[in-house]
Structure formats: structure tokens, C-alpha cells
């Protein structure tokens, strides 16, 4: 009984550890003196990938995504492009959703 409990406990800890790592947002870093950055990746069927970028209140964040399938969208807008004026300084989240089969994508984020 103790052996089974220990195995279940270890399994639960592993699942929690890997699920946290799997859902962590990726930070977008801007090169010195630049106000935009581009990231590329692969996204699974029905998947979501989230990024964060730091911005100050009053700045405008613009995000544009393109994909080989043409079925990747920015979560916040449901479109391939999105922009808004930042209300609160700090990390801003940008999530990319895949509406079809696995594909590659390119996301460009600018903050001005």
C-alpha cells in the first residue's frame, strides 16, 4: 500500500512539473534600440502558444501572425493582426491559436 501511494505521489508531482513547464509563456525580447521582434515556431492541431512582452501604459502593442496553413489566429482578436493601447504597465500577453492541423507560424510584435 505504501509503495503504491509513493508511486502515485511521484507520478502526480511529475505531471504537475511538466504541465507547468509546458504552459509557461515565452518572453519576447527586443534587440537593443528596436521596438519590434519576430518569433517563429511550430504549433500542434488545436494548440495555443502564449508570449509575453513588457510595455508601459500608453504604448501601442501590435501583433501580426502568419502561418503555412493560414489558420493560425491571435487569441485576443480571432484575427491575424491585433493592436491595442496598453492600459497598465507590465507584461502583456499575446497568444497564438491554431484552428486546424499542425503548422509553422511567424509572430511579429511591436511596441511603440
C-alpha positions in Angstrom: 0.0 0.0 0.0 2.8 2.5 0.9 4.6 1.6 -2.3 1.6 2.3 -4.4 0.9 5.6 -2.6 4.5 6.7 -3.2 4.3 5.8 -6.9 1.1 7.8 -7.3 2.6 10.8 -5.4 5.7 10.8 -7.6 3.6 10.5 -10.8 1.4 13.4 -9.7 4.5 15.6 -9.0 5.9 14.7 -12.4 2.7 15.6 -14.1 2.5 18.9 -12.3 6.1 19.8 -13.0 5.9 19.0 -16.7 2.4 20.6 -17.2 3.7 23.9 -15.7 6.7 23.9 -17.9 4.6 23.1 -21.0 2.2 26.0 -20.4 4.8 28.7 -19.5 4.7 31.8 -21.6 7.7 32.6 -23.7 9.2 36.1 -23.2 9.6 38.2 -26.3 12.9 40.2 -26.1 13.6 43.2 -28.2 17.1 43.8 -29.5 18.7 47.0 -28.1 17.2 50.0 -29.8 14.5 48.0 -31.5 10.7 48.3 -31.0 9.7 45.0 -32.7 10.7 41.4 -32.6 9.8 38.3 -34.6 9.5 34.8 -33.3 8.7 31.6 -35.2 7.6 28.2 -34.1 5.5 25.1 -34.7 2.0 24.7 -33.2 0.1 21.5 -32.9 -3.5 20.8 -34.0 -5.8 23.0 -32.0 -2.8 24.2 -30.0 -2.1 27.5 -28.3 1.3 29.2 -27.7 1.5 32.3 -25.5 4.1 35.0 -25.3 4.7 38.0 -23.0 6.2 41.3 -23.8 6.8 44.2 -21.4 5.2 47.5 -22.2 4.4 50.8 -20.5 0.9 52.3 -20.1 0.1 54.5 -23.2 2.2 52.5 -25.6 0.6 50.7 -28.6 1.2 46.9 -28.9 0.8 45.5 -32.4 0.9 41.8 -33.2 0.7 40.1 -36.6 0.8 36.3 -37.2 1.1 34.3 -40.4 1.2 30.6 -40.9 1.6 28.0 -43.6 -1.9 26.8 -43.1 -3.5 30.2 -42.9 -5.5 29.0 -39.9 -3.4 30.5 -37.0 -5.0 33.4 -35.2 -4.2 35.8 -32.4 -6.4 34.7 -29.4 -7.3 38.2 -28.3 -8.8 39.2 -31.7 -9.5 36.0 -33.6 -7.7 37.7 -36.5 -4.2 37.5 -37.9 -3.4 41.0 -36.6 -4.1 42.8 -33.3 -3.3 46.1 -31.7 -4.3 47.9 -28.6 -3.2 50.8 -26.3 -1.6 49.4 -23.2 -3.6 50.4 -20.1 -1.3 49.2 -17.3 2.5 48.9 -17.4 4.0 45.4 -17.2 3.8 42.2 -19.1 1.3 42.0 -21.9 0.1 38.6 -23.1 -0.2 37.6 -26.8 -1.5 34.1 -27.5 -1.5 32.3 -30.9 -4.2 29.7 -31.5 -4.2 27.1 -34.2 -7.6 26.3 -35.7 -6.5 23.4 -37.9 -3.7 20.8 -38.3 -0.2 21.2 -37.1 1.7 24.0 -38.8 4.5 26.6 -38.5 3.9 30.2 -37.8 5.7 33.6 -37.5 4.6 36.2 -35.0 5.8 39.8 -35.1 5.2 42.0 -32.1 6.0 45.7 -31.9 5.6 48.2 -29.1 5.7 51.9 -29.8 
